[in-house]
Amino acid sequence: MSTTIELLSQCVEFGKINKNSPYPPSMRGQDGADEYTRLALDEGVLPGEILDALIPAMTNVGVKFSQNKIFIPEMLMAAKAMSESMKHLKPFFVSGDVQRKGTFIIGTVFGDLHDIGKNLVGMMIEGAGWEVIDLGADVKTERFLQEVAKYPGCVVGLSALLTTTMTHMETIVKAIKQQSPETKVMVGGAPLSLDYSQSIGADFYARDPQGAVVYLEKLVA
Amino acid sequence: MELLDYRFDFKELNIDAGIILRTMGYEVDSPEHFVDLTLEILEKIGSLADIEGGIAVFDDFTSEVETTSFQIEGICVHPGKLIFNYLKQADKGALFVCTAGAKIDYLIHHLFGEGKSVEGYIADVIGSVTVEAAVDRMQDSLKNKMQERGMSITNRYSPGYCGWHLKEQKELFSLLPSGYCNITLSDSCLMQPTKSVSGLIGIGANVKQKPYSCRICELSHCLYRDRKF
């Protein structure tokens, strides 16, 4: 791994977006994910290699979050740094020079506006090399079905924070499985459990964003 | 029905950066950057918050054990078995609503829209803490009023939690004057502005308030179970 890539990886892990970004204070005045991604491309590092460097950085972020060593703000900063890097890689995704691992469709189920957890999962999964289609919050079953039809082979993630809206997940899971039995559906949210996810026919329960990433990695391994 | 109206100035709720940082998970050693952002956004929200609430106290409040439901002035609500059991001894029902105002919603959307996700998240947390702090005040006020009348109150319970279906918001809101506190319901029964809360409190000689109501929930695995806020 080149030094530039190592530095880029550190910027993403610690949320250093660009040179002007004051966060983290320990890296103030230094180049960030923006500058190091451009530099890596200028040095001839392949876009796929850059993406490969972002993935373990975001994995470390996910692990630290799972262990309560960092909290949502740090995770959001890391995700912002990763997004800054991804901006430079987008043209290569479009041209097909870099292949995404798959498409992940995510949304908070209807009747529920809580979207912070859903956003974090989306960001982590994007950082893991997936194309993320974020449908937002309060998403009805029909909308999920439309998107599943649009992206064959996609994986769907459903989020809910309320004990009463998590029951809507069952409706959505059943509708997706009826329309597209092979589509994998994962569910997550504070009140959920493995037992509940199994009872509604979901393929996976993600306790935290990192759990979601690990599951997707297994699917494409 | 007795209607109690409330208005709060953001400052009187005493929401400081420490409370917000603890809510985000920082028990000790909060990163300086996030402390600064929190202070900055608290300042902004201080001038944007439009905090109003109300409590409607209903004498016509009866419990029906067979259906684990309550009749409130002819409107039937089914809060689920768990909440029913905590409210069933009540002689009166107090329906509360409270909002931190629409401008906080605009700020949150504006910040996320500008890609300022950390600032948006902090604003979101401040909005939630604000409306809960306001309802705490309302609940204390109700408690004092009822104590003067020789009665106690229960904890507060809201649709969406502990098995009480969100769709029952429609029944609760039908008991209030139209447009009360400038809160409206969406098709999915979500409140607008989003930083709003609603729910029921029981009142009576044989009810009591417990220290921490989240522990009553059957979801022992819930990630929020041991949160202090």
Contacts between the chains, C-beta under 8 A, distances in Angstrom:
chain1	res1	chain2	res2	distance
A	22	B	33	6.6
A	23	B	33	4.7
A	24	B	31	7.6
A	24	B	33	7.0
A	25	B	32	6.3
A	25	B	33	6.4
A	68	B	25	7.0
A	71	B	24	5.5
A	71	B	25	3.6
A	71	B	26	6.4
A	72	B	24	6.2
A	72	B	25	7.2
A	72	B	121	5.9
A	73	B	24	6.4
A	73	B	31	7.4
A	73	B	34	4.9
A	73	B	37	7.9
A	73	B	118	5.1
A	73	B	121	6.6
A	73	B	122	7.3
A	74	B	31	7.3
A	76	B	117	4.7
A	76	B	118	4.8
A	76	B	121	6.1
A	77	B	118	6.1
A	79	B	117	7.3
A	80	B	115	7.4
A	80	B	117	6.4
A	80	B	118	7.6
A	110	B	188	5.3
A	111	B	166	5.3
A	111	B	188	4.3
A	111	B	189	6.4
A	111	B	190	6.6
A	112	B	188	7.9
A	112	B	190	7.7
A	113	B	190	5.5
A	113	B	194	5.6
A	116	B	121	6.0
A	116	B	124	6.6
A	119	B	117	7.3
A	138	B	186	7.4
A	138	B	188	5.5
A	138	B	190	6.5
A	162	B	160	4.2
A	162	B	161	6.7
A	162	B	166	6.7
A	163	B	160	7.1
A	163	B	161	5.8
A	163	B	162	6.5
A	163	B	163	6.1
A	163	B	217	7.5
A	163	B	219	6.5
A	164	B	159	7.2
A	164	B	160	5.2
A	164	B	161	7.5
A	164	B	163	7.0
A	164	B	164	6.6
A	164	B	165	4.8
A	164	B	166	5.0
A	165	B	160	7.0
A	165	B	166	6.5
A	190	B	222	5.5
A	190	B	223	4.2
A	190	B	224	4.8
A	191	B	219	5.1
A	191	B	222	4.9
A	191	B	223	7.9
A	191	B	224	7.7
A	193	B	219	7.5
A	193	B	221	4.7
A	207	B	223	7.7
